[in-house]
Amino acid sequence: MLRRFAALAIGFLFIAGSTFGQNVAGPAKAKATTPEIPFDSVPDFFKLPAGLYMGEGTGIATNSKGHVFVYVRSGETRLFEFDQTGAFVKEFGAGSYGFAFAHAVRVDKDDNVWAVDEGTNVIQKFSPDGKLLMVLGKRPDPLDQLALTPGAGTYAGTNRPYTFHRQTDVGFDPQGNIFVSDGYGDSRVVKYDKNGRFIKSAGTRGNGPLQFSTPHAISVDARGIVYVADRGNSRIVVLDNDLNQKAVYDTVGAPWAVCISAGPHQYLYSSNSFPTGNNFDQAAMTGEIYKMELDGTVLGRFGKAGHGFKEFSSVHQMDCRNPNEIYVSEITAWRAQKIILKPQGATSSARQ
């Protein structure tokens, strides 16, 4: 009976914290005035087996073969792989102790798949065939969870080398070093070597230099420069490889997701997402995605808020390995979309 009570209490505390304390940024109208980029959305691209459903789309990534990985919150957290045509391939980590509340998925240069789970405070590294290779972080023990409720959404600032507080994303530099945005509870960026050994962390809660308010996503370019989506402060914070602040980009609204395309010329994409509260009175000032140079120059924007075809409903993560082929995962619409960007000045041919 005591065990059952403890489990129920943990679930209630986590749900309450996720709902009421997760510091979801309000709408942020972008300052940048920029041309529209025409685009198409591929209808019904992802093909799940009968009886299997997406749920909230929190993560999306591609590998070198063009396979797409979609991380969802459904009846339980699940990680699906699709081939380049959208056909279902397999599921990763079914029933894993590291899965509770999905947040992001990334694929490294060796096609290993990294699942970032804010509910367990754990990041799992899977081989391309689904073998578990590495675990970063530690799932809180049940009794500690009752007493301390880590992950409940309040700021902790504990800054421990190998423990996260609702971490949000992971990225990699060319040397294989690992960068984690951590996240809701610690407001910092953490750097590990390729074997998972702690190197350093940087950041505290706030809106000043080297401070964050919900660092919600992270990407690393070919030079090892780190781009952090500082969602609560409506800015992208740029760090060097040693986590020193280099620049701030604050013209593209509140970045929920950031991604960087493959070379030789790399682009930065940032999503000023439609809030998860479905508040359509805010739709006119949020929902779009921006294409940028790495120096912060804004080149264009595409999309708008909504639940329909070619609209975006809380884009939580993006993949832009190919700069003209963008994959987005959406929370509120329970879906993922494949987006094809067209040359500026072209006319979209997809149904409206």
C-alpha positions in Angstrom: 0.0 0.0 0.0 2.8 2.4 0.9 4.6 1.7 -2.4 1.4 2.4 -4.3 0.8 5.6 -2.4 4.3 6.8 -3.1 4.0 6.1 -6.8 0.7 8.0 -7.0 2.2 10.9 -5.1 5.2 11.1 -7.4 2.9 11.1 -10.4 0.8 13.9 -9.0 3.7 16.0 -8.0 5.4 15.6 -11.4 2.2 16.4 -13.3 1.4 19.4 -11.1 5.0 20.7 -11.6 4.9 20.2 -15.3 1.6 22.0 -15.6 2.0 24.9 -13.3 5.7 25.5 -12.8 7.6 24.9 -16.1 8.2 28.5 -16.9 6.6 28.5 -20.3 7.5 31.7 -22.0 4.6 34.0 -23.1 4.3 35.1 -26.6 7.1 37.2 -28.0 6.7 39.2 -31.1 9.8 39.1 -33.2 11.6 42.4 -33.9 13.0 41.3 -37.2 11.3 42.5 -40.4 12.1 39.9 -43.1 10.7 38.5 -46.3 8.6 35.4 -46.4 10.1 32.1 -47.6 7.6 30.1 -49.6 7.3 26.4 -48.6 5.3 23.2 -49.0 4.4 20.6 -46.4 4.4 17.0 -47.6 1.0 15.5 -46.9 0.7 12.4 -44.7 4.5 11.8 -44.8 4.8 9.7 -41.7 3.2 6.3 -41.9 2.6 4.6 -38.5 1.3 1.0 -38.2 -2.4 0.6 -37.6 -3.3 1.4 -34.0 -0.1 3.3 -33.2 -0.3 7.1 -32.8 2.0 10.1 -32.5 1.0 11.9 -29.3 2.7 15.2 -28.5 5.6 15.7 -30.9 8.5 16.9 -28.8 11.6 15.8 -30.7 12.7 15.1 -34.3 16.0 14.4 -36.0 17.5 12.8 -39.1 20.5 10.5 -39.7 23.0 10.4 -42.6 20.7 8.0 -44.5 17.7 10.4 -44.3 15.9 8.3 -41.7 13.8 10.4 -39.3 13.5 9.9 -35.6 10.4 11.2 -33.8 10.2 11.4 -30.0 6.6 11.6 -28.6 4.6 11.8 -25.4 1.8 9.4 -26.0 0.2 6.9 -23.6 3.9 6.6 -22.7 7.1 8.2 -24.0 8.1 6.5 -27.3 10.9 7.0 -29.9 10.0 6.0 -33.5 12.3 5.6 -36.5 11.0 6.2 -40.1 12.9 5.7 -43.4 13.5 8.4 -46.0 10.1 7.8 -47.5 8.2 8.1 -44.2 7.7 4.3 -43.7 7.9 3.0 -40.1 11.1 1.1 -39.3 11.3 0.4 -35.6 10.9 1.7 -32.1 13.8 2.5 -29.8 13.9 1.7 -26.1 10.4 0.5 -25.5 9.7 0.3 -21.8 13.0 2.0 -20.9 13.6 3.2 -17.4 15.0 6.3 -18.9 11.7 7.2 -20.6 9.0 9.2 -18.8 8.4 12.6 -20.4 10.1 13.1 -23.8 11.8 16.4 -24.6 14.3 16.1 -27.5 16.1 13.7 -29.8 19.4 14.2 -31.7 21.6 12.1 -34.0 25.4 12.5 -33.9 27.9 12.2 -36.7 28.1 8.4 -36.3 24.3 8.1 -36.5 23.9 7.3 -32.8 20.5 8.4 -31.5 20.4 10.5 -28.3 17.0 10.7 -26.4 16.7 13.6 -23.9 14.0 12.9 -21.3 13.1 15.7 -18.9 10.9 13.4 -16.8 13.7 11.1 -15.7 16.5 13.7 -15.8 18.3 11.1 -18.1 19.9 11.3 -21.6 20.3 7.9 -23.4 22.6 7.2 -26.3 21.5 4.4 -28.6 23.5 2.8 -31.5 21.8 2.9 -34.9 20.5 -0.6 -34.3 19.0 0.4 -30.9 21.6 -0.8 -28.5 22.0 1.4 -25.4 25.5 2.8 -25.3 25.6 5.5 -22.7 23.5 7.1 -20.0 24.0 10.6 -18.7 22.2 11.8 -15.6 20.3 9.8 -13.0 16.7 9.1 -12.5 15.7 10.4 -9.0 15.1 7.7 -6.5 11.4 7.4 -5.5 11.8 8.4 -1.9 14.0 11.3 -2.8 11.4 12.4 -5.4 8.8 12.6 -2.6 11.0 14.7 -0.4 12.7 16.9 -2.9 10.4 16.8 -6.0 13.3 17.5 -8.5 11.8 18.1 -11.9 8.8 19.9 -10.4 9.5 23.0 -12.4 11.0 25.3 -9.7 14.5 26.6 -10.1 17.1 24.6 -8.2 20.5 25.8 -9.4 22.2 22.9 -7.8 24.8 22.7 -10.7 26.0 19.2 -10.1 28.4 17.6 -12.6 26.4 14.5 -13.4 22.9 15.4 -12.4 20.3 17.3 -14.4 17.1 19.1 -13.5 14.8 18.7 -16.4 17.4 19.0 -19.1 16.1 20.0 -22.5 18.5 19.2 -25.4 21.9 17.9 -26.4 24.5 18.8 -29.0 28.0 17.8 -30.2 31.1 19.5 -31.5 33.4 18.1 -34.2 35.6 16.5 -31.6 32.6 14.6 -30.1 32.3 16.7 -26.9 28.7 16.7 -25.6 26.8 19.9 -24.7 23.6 19.8 -22.6 21.1 22.6 -22.0 19.9 22.1 -18.4 17.1 23.4 -18.6 14.1 24.1 -16.4 15.7 23.5 -13.1 19.4 24.5 -13.4 19.5 27.2 -16.2 22.9 26.3 -17.4 24.9 24.6 -20.2 27.0 21.6 -19.4 30.0 20.3 -21.4 31.2 16.7 -21.3 33.9 14.9 -23.3 32.9 12.2 -25.8 33.1 9.6 -23.0 30.7 11.5 -20.8 33.3 12.9 -18.4 32.3 16.3 -17.0 34.4 19.2 -18.2 32.6 22.3 -17.0 29.2 24.1 -16.8 28.2 27.7 -17.2 25.1 29.8 -16.5 22.7 30.8 -13.7 19.1 31.9 -13.7 18.5 35.5 -14.9 18.6 37.8 -17.9 22.1 39.1 -17.8 25.4 37.9 -19.5 25.7 34.1 -19.3 22.3 33.8 -17.6 19.3 31.9 -18.9 15.6 31.6 -18.3 14.7 28.1 -19.6 17.5 27.3 -22.0 15.1 25.2 -24.1 17.3 23.9 -27.0 20.9 23.8 -28.1 22.9 23.4 -31.3 26.6 23.4 -32.2 28.2 24.5 -35.5 31.1 23.1 -37.4 33.5 25.4 -35.5 32.3 24.2 -32.1 30.4 27.3 -31.4 27.3 26.7 -29.2 23.9 28.3 -29.8 21.4 28.2 -26.9 17.7 28.9 -27.2 17.2 31.1 -24.2 13.4 30.9 -24.5 12.3 32.8 -21.3 14.5 35.7 -22.2 13.4 35.7 -25.9 16.9 35.4 -27.3 19.6 33.1 -28.7 22.8 33.2 -26.6 26.0 32.3 -28.5 28.9 30.6 -26.5 32.4 29.7 -27.6 33.5 26.1 -27.1 34.7 26.8 -23.5 31.2 28.2 -22.7 32.2 31.9 -22.7 29.4 34.2 -24.1 30.2 35.6 -27.5 26.9 37.2 -28.7 23.2 37.5 -28.2 20.5 37.4 -31.0 17.3 38.9 -29.8 15.3 39.8 -32.9 13.4 36.5 -33.6 11.0 36.2 -30.7 11.1 33.4 -28.1 13.2 30.5 -29.5 11.6 27.2 -28.6 13.8 25.2 -31.0 17.1 25.9 -32.8 18.9 23.8 -35.4 22.0 24.3 -37.7 22.2 22.8 -41.2 25.1 20.8 -42.5 27.9 22.5 -44.4 29.7 23.7 -46.3 27.6 26.8 -45.7 25.6 26.5 -42.4 22.4 28.2 -41.5 20.7 28.7 -38.2 16.9 28.1 -37.8 14.9 29.3 -34.9 11.2 28.7 -34.1 9.2 31.4 -32.4 6.6 28.9 -31.4 2.8 29.2 -30.9 2.2 28.7 -27.1 1.1 25.3 -25.9 -2.0 26.9 -24.3 -3.7 27.1 -27.7 -4.4 30.8 -27.2 -5.4 31.9 -30.6 -5.5 35.6 -29.6 -1.7 35.3 -29.6 -1.5 33.6 -33.0 -0.9 36.9 -34.9 2.4 37.5 -33.1 3.9 34.0 -32.9 4.2 30.7 -34.6 6.8 31.4 -37.4 10.2 29.9 -38.1 13.3 32.1 -39.0 16.2 31.3 -41.3 19.4 33.0 -40.2 23.1 33.2 -40.9 25.3 32.0 -38.1 26.2 35.7 -37.3 22.6 36.4 -36.5 21.6 38.0 -39.9 18.0 37.1 -40.5 17.4 35.9 -44.1 13.7 35.1 -44.0 10.8 33.5 -42.2 8.1 30.9 -43.0 4.9 29.6 -41.5 2.3 30.8 -39.1 0.5 29.6 -36.0 -2.4 27.2 -36.3 -3.5 23.6 -36.5 -4.1 23.2 -40.2 -2.0 22.0 -43.0 1.2 24.1 -43.5 0.6 25.8 -40.1 2.6 25.3 -36.9 1.3 24.4 -33.5 4.0 24.6 -30.9 7.0 23.6 -32.8 9.1 22.0 -30.1 12.1 20.7 -32.2 13.4 21.0 -35.7 15.8 19.2 -37.9 17.5 21.1 -40.7 20.4 18.8 -41.9 19.3 19.8 -45.4 18.8 23.5 -45.3 15.8 23.3 -47.7 14.2 20.3 -46.1 13.0 21.0 -42.5 11.3 18.5 -40.2 9.3 19.9 -37.3 7.6 18.2 -34.3 4.6 19.9 -32.8 3.2 19.5 -29.3 -0.4 20.8 -29.6 -1.2 19.2 -33.0 0.2 15.8 -32.0 2.2 15.5 -35.2 5.4 16.0 -37.2 5.7 17.6 -40.6 8.2 17.5 -43.5 8.7 21.0 -44.9 10.2 21.8 -48.3 11.5 25.4 -48.6 11.3 27.1 -52.0 13.5 29.8 -53.5 12.3 33.2 -52.3 10.0 34.7 -54.9 8.6 31.2 -55.9 5.0 30.2 -55.5 4.0 27.3 -53.3 2.1 24.5 -55.0 0.8 22.7 -52.0 -2.8 22.8 -50.9 -3.7 25.6 -48.6 
